[in-house]
Amino acid sequence: MTKIWQKGYSINEQVERYAAAQNSLLDNRLIRHDVWGSLAHAIMLHQIGILDDAELQSLKKGLSEILELEKADKFVIQPSDEDVHTSIENYLTQTIGTAGKNIHTARSRNDQVLVDMRLYSKEQLTQTSKKLFNLTTTLLNFAEEHMSTPMPGYTHMQRGMLSSVGLWAASFAEALIDDERLLSAAYEINDQSPLGSAAGYGVPLPIDRQLVSDLLGFARVQNNVIYVQNARGKIEAAIVQALAQIMLDLSKLAQDLLLFTTAEYGFFQVAQEVRTGSSIMPQKRNLDIMELVRARSQTMLAHQQHILGIVCGLPSGFNMDYQETKRPLMEALDLAQESIDICSLVISKVSVNSERLMAACTFELFATDRAYDMVTRDHMPFRDAYRIVGKEVTARLDQHLPLPTESQEQLAARLKARSHQGGTGNPGLEQTRQRLAQAQENWQQRATTFTTAIQQLVGTSQISILEEE
């Protein structure tokens, strides 16, 4: 297979395998993105007089054929191709002749792979947002259903104050909406067209970088051509850092579910279909899928450090090290989406054991409530009330006396009394739903802008884009 950089000699097979085998495999996910970039580039070359009408039409035809072949899984990047750019250029040269040799004018593989990864990331971040919104909605629905279901609130892993199942679930919904803001920021940083930077120093031709950016649906051109190259890895890391924040919250959700579904707690049950068994203990029904979410949160942190470690301290301009940022980014996006989906599934399979939860709401949970009663009723300083109640409660605990509980009605009244903003009696779920709706609208606008641009570029409304793979 002819290399784009071929100069009349053969490269050592071991060197070729080490440099290109993994890269070519990953590039099978970037075929359509490279075609889109090539279409936009060809239109721009035609506008500045590099390509004539016939050459542009030939290139459009050849690139459309590649899209059809890819859709049928008949266009595959081989290790001998090195990368998707070489494979597409060779196909065009073989099928349409001279025009295929002109497609690389004013372009480098460096800015090609950058535009491919930017387009790929735009698609994948949009998919991630959809899955994030689905999980957030699932949590909000669960919270609304159980806002009046009492639950102990824990500090230092010990019972602290009265809470509710709904307040617990809603806390994760709000966390994910904050995570969406980070995801949105990563999208905006990524939404810059790198094409025209070439190898990092531009080209001595009057190219129109804004035209290419508009054709591909980018929000803006990434201006400084050196920074375009220096940003590789930096932008990937920003994306993975946003994903890491999502995984951080999922890991806490996973840990809580693992804890609260144990026999010792018994607050929640999870449908057997999402649990597995033991090879030796017949009775076991393990929620080990949540253990994997917890563990893979660490994997996400490793992807983040992987990228940061590669780019830290590199000199300005393109370095081959950047190629190694492709795999951790792709794997991070896959991992985040799979983990979000799993959490949505598990939450939808959770049921609540109200009796166990009420039984766990024992008298020490209301020690602070009683101290505040003394403050408001008797006008006693809080610190004095604190000490009085503290002696009474600790004496009872130290003597191992039975721990009295309250009725469902009493607990409901206590929950309702926490009426300040964000408390169980005033959880602000509608406000959270409004934030969710606004975020969904913002992402839909981005998706529409991107999809419309690509459909116009390719010349069909039937193009597959922003769909789950």
Secondary structure, DSSP 8 states (H G I E B T S, - for coil): ---TT--S----HHHHHHHHHHHHHHHTTSHHHHHHHHHHHHHHHHHTTSS-HHHHHHHHHHHHHHHHHHHTT-----GGG-SHHHHHHHHHHHHHTHHHHHTTTT--HHHHHHHHHHHHHHHHHHHHHHHHHHHHHHHHHHHHHTTTSEEEEEETTEEEEEEEHHHHHHHHHHHHHHHHHHHHHHHHHH-EE-TT-TTTT--SS---HHHHHHHTT-SEE---HHHHHHTTTHHHHHHHHHHHHHHHHHHHHHHHHHHHTSTTT--EEE-GGG-B--SS-TT--B-HHHHHHHHHHHHHHHHHHHHHHHHTT--SS--GGGGGGHHHHHHHHHHHHHHHHHHHHHHHTEEE-HHHHHHH-BGGGGHHHHHHHHHHHH---HHHHHHHHHHHHHHHHHTT----B--HHHHHHHHHH--STTSTTS--HHHHHHHHHHHHHHHHHHHHHHHHHHHHHHT-S----S---
